[in-house]
């Protein structure tokens, strides 16, 4: 998995077992989480958790935004 304290910025993001950022996530294109080739990943391992998604498209995984609406 990928874990960052403030935020993640990349052209594209790929993680085998989950992505977690304390701040925002900004990807130039697509985001994949839970790309597990040796077994079926759990819901938690497919989670993309961040304060908010700034840019990018979740191609595989489940987005979990933790910031309250309007607190940008």
C-alpha positions in Angstrom: 0.0 0.0 0.0 0.8 3.7 -0.1 0.6 5.9 2.9 1.4 9.6 3.1 1.1 12.2 5.9 0.1 15.3 3.8 -0.8 14.3 0.3 0.1 12.4 -2.8 0.8 13.9 -6.3 1.7 11.7 -9.2 1.1 11.1 -12.9 -0.8 7.9 -12.0 -1.0 6.0 -8.8 -1.0 2.2 -8.4 -1.0 0.3 -5.1 -1.4 -3.4 -4.4 -3.2 -3.0 -1.1 -4.7 0.4 -0.4 -3.8 4.1 -0.5 -4.0 6.5 2.4 -3.2 10.2 2.5 -3.8 12.7 5.3 -4.4 15.4 2.8 -5.5 15.4 -0.8 -4.7 13.0 -3.7 -3.8 14.5 -7.1 -3.2 12.2 -10.0 -2.7 13.3 -13.6 -4.8 10.4 -14.9 -6.0 7.3 -13.1 -5.8 5.7 -9.6 -5.7 2.0 -8.9 -5.9 0.4 -5.4 -6.3 -3.2 -4.5 -4.4 -4.6 -7.5 -3.6 -7.9 -5.8 -2.5 -10.8 -8.1 -2.2 -13.6 -5.5 -5.7 -13.4 -3.9 -8.9 -11.3 -3.9 -8.4 -8.1 -2.0 -10.7 -7.1 0.9 -12.8 -3.9 0.8 -10.2 -2.2 3.1 -7.4 -3.1 0.7 -9.3 -1.5 -2.2 -9.8 1.7 -0.2 -8.4 5.0 -1.4 -8.6 7.2 1.7 -7.8 10.9 1.6 -9.2 14.3 2.8 -10.3 14.9 -0.8 -9.6 13.8 -4.3 -8.1 16.9 -6.0 -7.6 15.4 -9.5 -7.6 12.0 -11.2 -10.0 9.2 -11.9 -10.5 6.2 -9.6 -10.2 3.4 -12.1 -10.1 0.5 -9.6 -10.8 0.8 -5.8 -13.2 2.7 -3.6 -12.8 6.4 -2.8 -13.2 7.4 0.9 -13.0 11.2 1.3 -12.6 12.2 5.0 -13.0 16.0 4.7 -16.3 17.5 5.5 -18.1 18.9 2.4 -17.4 22.6 1.9 -14.2 22.6 4.1 -11.8 23.1 1.2 
